[in-house]
Amino acid sequence: MKVVVKKKGEAIPVAISTEFIKLQDAMKLANAVGSGGEAKVLILDEQVQVNGEKCTMRGKKLRPGDSFAFSGQEYRIIQA
């Protein structure tokens, strides 16, 4: 996995090689959570935003250009 150095307030890129990725899988890929169970709880507790809006759908499809955020950190989906 490529190490990315980011500036404060900048979104962390999450590279995918497919057309889309499901939200909970994107959270795991970004190492933002330790497990799918942890992602599920955060999403269902309305602690995750997708493109600036609260999202409670674990299977929400994210495509390059979409972003998700929680706990003050933003992640942006990019094409690998």
Gaussian input, Z-matrix of N, CA and C with variables (Angstrom, degrees):
# hf/3-21g

backbone

0 1
 N
 C     1     B1
 C     2     B2     1     A1
 N     3     B3     2     A2     1     D1
 C     4     B4     3     A3     2     D2
 C     5     B5     4     A4     3     D3
 N     6     B6     5     A5     4     D4
 C     7     B7     6     A6     5     D5
 C     8     B8     7     A7     6     D6
 N     9     B9     8     A8     7     D7
 C    10    B10     9     A9     8     D8
 C    11    B11    10    A10     9     D9
 N    12    B12    11    A11    10    D10
 C    13    B13    12    A12    11    D11
 C    14    B14    13    A13    12    D12
 N    15    B15    14    A14    13    D13
 C    16    B16    15    A15    14    D14
 C    17    B17    16    A16    15    D15
 N    18    B18    17    A17    16    D16
 C    19    B19    18    A18    17    D17
 C    20    B20    19    A19    18    D18
 N    21    B21    20    A20    19    D19
 C    22    B22    21    A21    20    D20
 C    23    B23    22    A22    21    D21
 N    24    B24    23    A23    22    D22
 C    25    B25    24    A24    23    D23
 C    26    B26    25    A25    24    D24
 N    27    B27    26    A26    25    D25
 C    28    B28    27    A27    26    D26
 C    29    B29    28    A28    27    D27
 N    30    B30    29    A29    28    D28
 C    31    B31    30    A30    29    D29
 C    32    B32    31    A31    30    D30
 N    33    B33    32    A32    31    D31
 C    34    B34    33    A33    32    D32
 C    35    B35    34    A34    33    D33
 N    36    B36    35    A35    34    D34
 C    37    B37    36    A36    35    D35
 C    38    B38    37    A37    36    D36
 N    39    B39    38    A38    37    D37
 C    40    B40    39    A39    38    D38
 C    41    B41    40    A40    39    D39
 N    42    B42    41    A41    40    D40
 C    43    B43    42    A42    41    D41
 C    44    B44    43    A43    42    D42
 N    45    B45    44    A44    43    D43
 C    46    B46    45    A45    44    D44
 C    47    B47    46    A46    45    D45
 N    48    B48    47    A47    46    D46
 C    49    B49    48    A48    47    D47
 C    50    B50    49    A49    48    D48
 N    51    B51    50    A50    49    D49
 C    52    B52    51    A51    50    D50
 C    53    B53    52    A52    51    D51
 N    54    B54    53    A53    52    D52
 C    55    B55    54    A54    53    D53
 C    56    B56    55    A55    54    D54
 N    57    B57    56    A56    55    D55
 C    58    B58    57    A57    56    D56
 C    59    B59    58    A58    57    D57
 N    60    B60    59    A59    58    D58
 C    61    B61    60    A60    59    D59
 C    62    B62    61    A61    60    D60
 N    63    B63    62    A62    61    D61
 C    64    B64    63    A63    62    D62
 C    65    B65    64    A64    63    D63
 N    66    B66    65    A65    64    D64
 C    67    B67    66    A66    65    D65
 C    68    B68    67    A67    66    D66
 N    69    B69    68    A68    67    D67
 C    70    B70    69    A69    68    D68
 C    71    B71    70    A70    69    D69
 N    72    B72    71    A71    70    D70
 C    73    B73    72    A72    71    D71
 C    74    B74    73    A73    72    D72
 N    75    B75    74    A74    73    D73
 C    76    B76    75    A75    74    D74
 C    77    B77    76    A76    75    D75
 N    78    B78    77    A77    76    D76
 C    79    B79    78    A78    77    D77
 C    80    B80    79    A79    78    D78
 N    81    B81    80    A80    79    D79
 C    82    B82    81    A81    80    D80
 C    83    B83    82    A82    81    D81
 N    84    B84    83    A83    82    D82
 C    85    B85    84    A84    83    D83
 C    86    B86    85    A85    84    D84
 N    87    B87    86    A86    85    D85
 C    88    B88    87    A87    86    D86
 C    89    B89    88    A88    87    D87
 N    90    B90    89    A89    88    D88
 C    91    B91    90    A90    89    D89
 C    92    B92    91    A91    90    D90
 N    93    B93    92    A92    91    D91
 C    94    B94    93    A93    92    D92
 C    95    B95    94    A94    93    D93
 N    96    B96    95    A95    94    D94
 C    97    B97    96    A96    95    D95
 C    98    B98    97    A97    96    D96
 N    99    B99    98    A98    97    D97
 C   100   B100    99    A99    98    D98
 C   101   B101   100   A100    99    D99
 N   102   B102   101   A101   100   D100
 C   103   B103   102   A102   101   D101
 C   104   B104   103   A103   102   D102
 N   105   B105   104   A104   103   D103
 C   106   B106   105   A105   104   D104
 C   107   B107   106   A106   105   D105
 N   108   B108   107   A107   106   D106
 C   109   B109   108   A108   107   D107
 C   110   B110   109   A109   108   D108
 N   111   B111   110   A110   109   D109
 C   112   B112   111   A111   110   D110
 C   113   B113   112   A112   111   D111
 N   114   B114   113   A113   112   D112
 C   115   B115   114   A114   113   D113
 C   116   B116   115   A115   114   D114
 N   117   B117   116   A116   115   D115
 C   118   B118   117   A117   116   D116
 C   119   B119   118   A118   117   D117
 N   120   B120   119   A119   118   D118
 C   121   B121   120   A120   119   D119
 C   122   B122   121   A121   120   D120
 N   123   B123   122   A122   121   D121
 C   124   B124   123   A123   122   D122
 C   125   B125   124   A124   123   D123
 N   126   B126   125   A125   124   D124
 C   127   B127   126   A126   125   D125
 C   128   B128   127   A127   126   D126
 N   129   B129   128   A128   127   D127
 C   130   B130   129   A129   128   D128
 C   131   B131   130   A130   129   D129
 N   132   B132   131   A131   130   D130
 C   133   B133   132   A132   131   D131
 C   134   B134   133   A133   132   D132
 N   135   B135   134   A134   133   D133
 C   136   B136   135   A135   134   D134
 C   137   B137   136   A136   135   D135
 N   138   B138   137   A137   136   D136
 C   139   B139   138   A138   137   D137
 C   140   B140   139   A139   138   D138
 N   141   B141   140   A140   139   D139
 C   142   B142   141   A141   140   D140
 C   143   B143   142   A142   141   D141
 N   144   B144   143   A143   142   D142
 C   145   B145   144   A144   143   D143
 C   146   B146   145   A145   144   D144
 N   147   B147   146   A146   145   D145
 C   148   B148   147   A147   146   D146
 C   149   B149   148   A148   147   D147
 N   150   B150   149   A149   148   D148
 C   151   B151   150   A150   149   D149
 C   152   B152   151   A151   150   D150
 N   153   B153   152   A152   151   D151
 C   154   B154   153   A153   152   D152
 C   155   B155   154   A154   153   D153
 N   156   B156   155   A155   154   D154
 C   157   B157   156   A156   155   D155
 C   158   B158   157   A157   156   D156
 N   159   B159   158   A158   157   D157
 C   160   B160   159   A159   158   D158
 C   161   B161   160   A160   159   D159
 N   162   B162   161   A161   160   D160
 C   163   B163   162   A162   161   D161
 C   164   B164   163   A163   162   D162
 N   165   B165   164   A164   163   D163
 C   166   B166   165   A165   164   D164
 C   167   B167   166   A166   165   D165
 N   168   B168   167   A167   166   D166
 C   169   B169   168   A168   167   D167
 C   170   B170   169   A169   168   D168
 N   171   B171   170   A170   169   D169
 C   172   B172   171   A171   170   D170
 C   173   B173   172   A172   171   D171
 N   174   B174   173   A173   172   D172
 C   175   B175   174   A174   173   D173
 C   176   B176   175   A175   174   D174
 N   177   B177   176   A176   175   D175
 C   178   B178   177   A177   176   D176
 C   179   B179   178   A178   177   D177
 N   180   B180   179   A179   178   D178
 C   181   B181   180   A180   179   D179
 C   182   B182   181   A181   180   D180
 N   183   B183   182   A182   181   D181
 C   184   B184   183   A183   182   D182
 C   185   B185   184   A184   183   D183
 N   186   B186   185   A185   184   D184
 C   187   B187   186   A186   185   D185
 C   188   B188   187   A187   186   D186
 N   189   B189   188   A188   187   D187
 C   190   B190   189   A189   188   D188
 C   191   B191   190   A190   189   D189
 N   192   B192   191   A191   190   D190
 C   193   B193   192   A192   191   D191
 C   194   B194   193   A193   192   D192
 N   195   B195   194   A194   193   D193
 C   196   B196   195   A195   194   D194
 C   197   B197   196   A196   195   D195
 N   198   B198   197   A197   196   D196
 C   199   B199   198   A198   197   D197
 C   200   B200   199   A199   198   D198
 N   201   B201   200   A200   199   D199
 C   202   B202   201   A201   200   D200
 C   203   B203   202   A202   201   D201
 N   204   B204   203   A203   202   D202
 C   205   B205   204   A204   203   D203
 C   206   B206   205   A205   204   D204
 N   207   B207   206   A206   205   D205
 C   208   B208   207   A207   206   D206
 C   209   B209   208   A208   207   D207
 N   210   B210   209   A209   208   D208
 C   211   B211   210   A210   209   D209
 C   212   B212   211   A211   210   D210
 N   213   B213   212   A212   211   D211
 C   214   B214   213   A213   212   D212
 C   215   B215   214   A214   213   D213
 N   216   B216   215   A215   214   D214
 C   217   B217   216   A216   215   D215
 C   218   B218   217   A217   216   D216
 N   219   B219   218   A218   217   D217
 C   220   B220   219   A219   218   D218
 C   221   B221   220   A220   219   D219
 N   222   B222   221   A221   220   D220
 C   223   B223   222   A222   221   D221
 C   224   B224   223   A223   222   D222
 N   225   B225   224   A224   223   D223
 C   226   B226   225   A225   224   D224
 C   227   B227   226   A226   225   D225
 N   228   B228   227   A227   226   D226
 C   229   B229   228   A228   227   D227
 C   230   B230   229   A229   228   D228
 N   231   B231   230   A230   229   D229
 C   232   B232   231   A231   230   D230
 C   233   B233   232   A232   231   D231
 N   234   B234   233   A233   232   D232
 C   235   B235   234   A234   233   D233
 C   236   B236   235   A235   234   D234
 N   237   B237   236   A236   235   D235
 C   238   B238   237   A237   236   D236
 C   239   B239   238   A238   237   D237

   B1=1.4449
   B2=1.5211
   B3=1.2916
   B4=1.4563
   B5=1.5306
   B6=1.3214
   B7=1.4591
   B8=1.5262
   B9=1.3273
   B10=1.4625
   B11=1.5096
   B12=1.3237
   B13=1.4547
   B14=1.5127
   B15=1.3298
   B16=1.4557
   B17=1.5202
   B18=1.3069
   B19=1.4520
   B20=1.5123
   B21=1.3400
   B22=1.4447
   B23=1.5303
   B24=1.3226
   B25=1.4485
   B26=1.5246
   B27=1.3072
   B28=1.4671
   B29=1.5272
   B30=1.3289
   B31=1.4618
   B32=1.5221
   B33=1.3163
   B34=1.4602
   B35=1.5254
   B36=1.3265
   B37=1.4604
   B38=1.5315
   B39=1.3364
   B40=1.4595
   B41=1.5228
   B42=1.3362
   B43=1.4654
   B44=1.5245
   B45=1.3432
   B46=1.4631
   B47=1.5275
   B48=1.3276
   B49=1.4646
   B50=1.5282
   B51=1.3259
   B52=1.4563
   B53=1.5255
   B54=1.3241
   B55=1.4690
   B56=1.5287
   B57=1.3442
   B58=1.4601
   B59=1.5243
   B60=1.3427
   B61=1.4592
   B62=1.5203
   B63=1.3192
   B64=1.4564
   B65=1.5302
   B66=1.3199
   B67=1.4675
   B68=1.5194
   B69=1.3217
   B70=1.4718
   B71=1.5285
   B72=1.3293
   B73=1.4653
   B74=1.5250
   B75=1.3238
   B76=1.4673
   B77=1.5255
   B78=1.3200
   B79=1.4655
   B80=1.5249
   B81=1.3393
   B82=1.4643
   B83=1.5244
   B84=1.3354
   B85=1.4574
   B86=1.5226
   B87=1.3223
   B88=1.4635
   B89=1.5290
   B90=1.3260
   B91=1.4722
   B92=1.5196
   B93=1.3310
   B94=1.4568
   B95=1.5307
   B96=1.3346
   B97=1.4597
   B98=1.5200
   B99=1.3165
   B100=1.4512
   B101=1.5174
   B102=1.3605
   B103=1.4589
   B104=1.5176
   B105=1.3338
   B106=1.4548
   B107=1.5207
   B108=1.3222
   B109=1.4659
   B110=1.5174
   B111=1.3234
   B112=1.4654
   B113=1.5288
   B114=1.3323
   B115=1.4639
   B116=1.5228
   B117=1.3310
   B118=1.4671
   B119=1.5257
   B120=1.3218
   B121=1.4646
   B122=1.5254
   B123=1.3258
   B124=1.4668
   B125=1.5279
   B126=1.3221
   B127=1.4712
   B128=1.5256
   B129=1.3217
   B130=1.4595
   B131=1.5228
   B132=1.3273
   B133=1.4688
   B134=1.5306
   B135=1.3412
   B136=1.4713
   B137=1.5374
   B138=1.3363
   B139=1.4575
   B140=1.5226
   B141=1.3398
   B142=1.4648
   B143=1.5273
   B144=1.3227
   B145=1.4535
   B146=1.5252
   B147=1.3217
   B148=1.4615
   B149=1.5199
   B150=1.3145
   B151=1.4686
   B152=1.5299
   B153=1.3327
   B154=1.4574
   B155=1.5156
   B156=1.3431
   B157=1.4673
   B158=1.5254
   B159=1.3405
   B160=1.4658
   B161=1.5146
   B162=1.3227
   B163=1.4607
   B164=1.5220
   B165=1.3383
   B166=1.4638
   B167=1.5235
   B168=1.3285
   B169=1.4658
   B170=1.5276
   B171=1.3373
   B172=1.4631
   B173=1.5155
   B174=1.3339
   B175=1.4462
   B176=1.5259
   B177=1.3206
   B178=1.4701
   B179=1.5234
   B180=1.3326
   B181=1.4638
   B182=1.5214
   B183=1.3205
   B184=1.4545
   B185=1.5224
   B186=1.3108
   B187=1.4629
   B188=1.5191
   B189=1.3391
   B190=1.4597
   B191=1.5336
   B192=1.3232
   B193=1.4587
   B194=1.5195
   B195=1.3503
   B196=1.4665
   B197=1.5243
   B198=1.3314
   B199=1.4576
   B200=1.5191
   B201=1.3346
   B202=1.4550
   B203=1.5201
   B204=1.3294
   B205=1.4564
   B206=1.5178
   B207=1.3224
   B208=1.4576
   B209=1.5157
   B210=1.3017
   B211=1.4714
   B212=1.5272
   B213=1.3120
   B214=1.4610
   B215=1.5194
   B216=1.3266
   B217=1.4607
   B218=1.5221
   B219=1.3368
   B220=1.4554
   B221=1.5292
   B222=1.3169
   B223=1.4581
   B224=1.5213
   B225=1.3302
   B226=1.4731
   B227=1.5183
   B228=1.3323
   B229=1.4656
   B230=1.5272
   B231=1.3420
   B232=1.4636
   B233=1.5289
   B234=1.3109
   B235=1.4658
   B236=1.5274
   B237=1.3163
   B238=1.4715
   B239=1.5106
   A1=109.08
   A2=115.22
   A3=121.78
   A4=110.44
   A5=117.51
   A6=122.17
   A7=107.99
   A8=115.00
   A9=120.40
   A10=109.49
   A11=116.03
   A12=120.87
   A13=106.42
   A14=116.46
   A15=118.91
   A16=110.83
   A17=114.71
   A18=121.03
   A19=107.95
   A20=116.35
   A21=121.42
   A22=109.92
   A23=116.04
   A24=121.37
   A25=114.26
   A26=117.53
   A27=121.81
   A28=109.19
   A29=115.99
   A30=120.68
   A31=110.64
   A32=115.87
   A33=121.88
   A34=107.52
   A35=118.42
   A36=120.19
   A37=111.95
   A38=115.38
   A39=122.63
   A40=105.75
   A41=115.87
   A42=121.23
   A43=111.57
   A44=115.05
   A45=120.68
   A46=108.59
   A47=115.78
   A48=120.08
   A49=110.69
   A50=116.56
   A51=122.50
   A52=109.61
   A53=116.52
   A54=120.88
   A55=111.58
   A56=116.78
   A57=121.48
   A58=109.14
   A59=115.33
   A60=122.57
   A61=106.78
   A62=116.97
   A63=120.48
   A64=109.14
   A65=114.81
   A66=120.99
   A67=112.90
   A68=117.94
   A69=118.32
   A70=111.01
   A71=117.30
   A72=120.19
   A73=111.00
   A74=116.39
   A75=120.53
   A76=110.12
   A77=116.39
   A78=120.25
   A79=110.55
   A80=116.72
   A81=120.38
   A82=110.54
   A83=117.81
   A84=121.98
   A85=111.42
   A86=116.46
   A87=121.52
   A88=112.48
   A89=116.76
   A90=121.90
   A91=111.23
   A92=116.04
   A93=121.61
   A94=110.47
   A95=116.29
   A96=122.59
   A97=108.43
   A98=115.60
   A99=120.05
   A100=114.26
   A101=116.04
   A102=119.06
   A103=110.45
   A104=114.21
   A105=119.88
   A106=111.18
   A107=116.51
   A108=121.01
   A109=111.71
   A110=115.76
   A111=120.29
   A112=109.95
   A113=116.93
   A114=121.15
   A115=109.75
   A116=116.96
   A117=122.06
   A118=110.82
   A119=117.12
   A120=121.14
   A121=110.93
   A122=116.78
   A123=120.37
   A124=111.42
   A125=116.36
   A126=120.66
   A127=110.45
   A128=117.51
   A129=120.98
   A130=112.47
   A131=117.96
   A132=122.57
   A133=112.18
   A134=116.50
   A135=123.24
   A136=112.61
   A137=116.09
   A138=120.69
   A139=112.52
   A140=116.59
   A141=120.83
   A142=109.22
   A143=114.99
   A144=120.79
   A145=109.26
   A146=116.34
   A147=122.80
   A148=106.82
   A149=115.32
   A150=121.00
   A151=111.52
   A152=115.96
   A153=121.77
   A154=116.16
   A155=118.42
   A156=121.22
   A157=110.21
   A158=116.58
   A159=120.54
   A160=109.98
   A161=115.08
   A162=120.77
   A163=108.94
   A164=116.44
   A165=120.98
   A166=111.47
   A167=116.97
   A168=121.54
   A169=110.29
   A170=117.03
   A171=121.06
   A172=111.58
   A173=115.67
   A174=121.03
   A175=113.66
   A176=117.28
   A177=121.06
   A178=108.69
   A179=116.85
   A180=120.77
   A181=110.02
   A182=115.97
   A183=122.27
   A184=108.53
   A185=115.16
   A186=121.70
   A187=108.92
   A188=118.00
   A189=119.43
   A190=110.77
   A191=115.01
   A192=121.82
   A193=112.57
   A194=116.70
   A195=120.41
   A196=109.39
   A197=115.25
   A198=119.67
   A199=109.88
   A200=115.40
   A201=120.97
   A202=107.37
   A203=115.58
   A204=119.98
   A205=110.34
   A206=115.16
   A207=122.34
   A208=107.95
   A209=116.44
   A210=122.98
   A211=111.66
   A212=117.09
   A213=120.64
   A214=115.73
   A215=118.22
   A216=121.10
   A217=110.04
   A218=116.06
   A219=121.05
   A220=110.15
   A221=115.85
   A222=123.56
   A223=107.54
   A224=117.24
   A225=121.12
   A226=109.27
   A227=115.58
   A228=121.81
   A229=108.42
   A230=115.73
   A231=121.34
   A232=108.97
   A233=116.38
   A234=120.82
   A235=109.34
   A236=117.05
   A237=121.01
   A238=110.53
   D1=136.44
   D2=-178.89
   D3=-76.51
   D4=131.95
   D5=177.37
   D6=-84.56
   D7=130.33
   D8=-178.47
   D9=-114.30
   D10=126.84
   D11=174.71
   D12=-95.43
   D13=125.34
   D14=-176.58
   D15=-120.71
   D16=158.10
   D17=176.26
   D18=-87.01
   D19=154.07
   D20=179.63
   D21=-56.47
   D22=132.36
   D23=178.94
   D24=84.06
   D25=-1.49
   D26=-178.77
   D27=-92.72
   D28=143.79
   D29=179.02
   D30=-70.42
   D31=143.11
   D32=176.17
   D33=-83.73
   D34=125.56
   D35=179.72
   D36=-74.22
   D37=140.81
   D38=176.61
   D39=-124.82
   D40=107.13
   D41=-174.52
   D42=-85.68
   D43=130.97
   D44=175.36
   D45=-123.36
   D46=152.97
   D47=179.99
   D48=-111.65
   D49=8.69
   D50=179.11
   D51=-112.78
   D52=175.82
   D53=-179.27
   D54=-65.89
   D55=-36.98
   D56=-178.77
   D57=-151.46
   D58=170.07
   D59=174.60
   D60=-141.95
   D61=142.97
   D62=177.92
   D63=-74.95
   D64=147.94
   D65=-175.54
   D66=-51.43
   D67=-50.92
   D68=-176.50
   D69=-65.00
   D70=-32.63
   D71=177.55
   D72=-70.99
   D73=-35.54
   D74=177.47
   D75=-65.14
   D76=-38.78
   D77=178.94
   D78=-64.09
   D79=-39.75
   D80=178.19
   D81=-69.98
   D82=-43.63
   D83=179.91
   D84=-59.31
   D85=-37.77
   D86=-179.01
   D87=-78.78
   D88=-1.14
   D89=-175.25
   D90=58.46
   D91=29.89
   D92=178.49
   D93=-80.61
   D94=-23.12
   D95=177.31
   D96=-134.83
   D97=161.31
   D98=-178.93
   D99=-86.65
   D100=-20.23
   D101=-177.15
   D102=-156.81
   D103=166.15
   D104=176.16
   D105=-65.12
   D106=-32.86
   D107=177.90
   D108=-63.50
   D109=-41.19
   D110=178.06
   D111=-64.99
   D112=-41.94
   D113=178.10
   D114=-61.21
   D115=-44.38
   D116=-179.29
   D117=-57.38
   D118=-46.90
   D119=-178.84
   D120=-62.86
   D121=-46.23
   D122=179.84
   D123=-60.99
   D124=-42.89
   D125=-178.74
   D126=-67.12
   D127=-48.48
   D128=-178.38
   D129=-66.82
   D130=-25.71
   D131=177.38
   D132=-84.74
   D133=10.58
   D134=178.44
   D135=58.03
   D136=36.33
   D137=179.13
   D138=-98.30
   D139=-0.28
   D140=-177.08
   D141=-116.82
   D142=136.46
   D143=175.63
   D144=-112.01
   D145=141.92
   D146=174.36
   D147=-119.40
   D148=121.73
   D149=-178.44
   D150=52.22
   D151=39.36
   D152=174.96
   D153=85.29
   D154=1.31
   D155=-179.42
   D156=-124.38
   D157=142.63
   D158=177.91
   D159=-56.83
   D160=140.70
   D161=-178.58
   D162=-134.28
   D163=132.33
   D164=177.40
   D165=-116.75
   D166=15.75
   D167=-179.68
   D168=-102.40
   D169=108.82
   D170=179.55
   D171=-60.89
   D172=-35.79
   D173=-176.33
   D174=-89.73
   D175=12.55
   D176=178.97
   D177=-54.26
   D178=127.52
   D179=-178.33
   D180=-84.10
   D181=125.18
   D182=177.02
   D183=-108.90
   D184=136.85
   D185=179.53
   D186=-119.59
   D187=164.11
   D188=177.62
   D189=-51.42
   D190=132.61
   D191=-176.69
   D192=103.00
   D193=-22.22
   D194=176.83
   D195=-77.40
   D196=159.59
   D197=176.98
   D198=-137.38
   D199=157.87
   D200=172.55
   D201=-138.33
   D202=154.82
   D203=-176.36
   D204=-149.37
   D205=149.55
   D206=169.45
   D207=-164.74
   D208=157.35
   D209=-179.61
   D210=52.05
   D211=35.07
   D212=175.46
   D213=79.25
   D214=5.00
   D215=-179.92
   D216=-116.86
   D217=136.19
   D218=178.69
   D219=-108.55
   D220=143.97
   D221=178.26
   D222=-127.19
   D223=138.49
   D224=-179.19
   D225=-120.29
   D226=131.59
   D227=178.52
   D228=-78.76
   D229=129.26
   D230=177.76
   D231=-129.13
   D232=158.09
   D233=176.63
   D234=-80.80
   D235=132.58
   D236=179.87
   D237=-74.53

